[in-house]
């Protein structure tokens, strides 16, 4: 069983890392529910999401016609 270090760190067992698909550099989040801590892999934001709605609101078909 993992033990909390003096720096309040804990090693996530390999079996759990594999099941959650957690790799070095991945972000995780802890959720507290009914006095229990739940570890969850944080979803990565897709790179193109920052450009979402950058061109304004509108219909994709209309935008494609305008670009052609």
Residue, then its C-alpha position, 0 to 999 in steps of 0.5 A: x500500500x502506498x505511503x504518504x511521504x514527508x512532502x505529502x506525496x504518494x506514488x500511484x501504483x502501476x496497475x492504477x496508472x495503467x488502468x487510468x492511462x496516466x503517464x508522466x506529465x499528465x494532469x490528474x484531479x482529486x474529487x472528494x465525495x462522501x469522505x473519499x478521494x477520487x483520482x481522475x485523469x484530467x482531460x487534455x484541452x485540444x489545441x484547436x479549442x483555443x481557436x473555437x469561435x475565433x472567426x465568429x459565430x455562424x454556419x460552417x457551410x456559409x463560411x466555406x462558401x465565402x472562402x471559396 
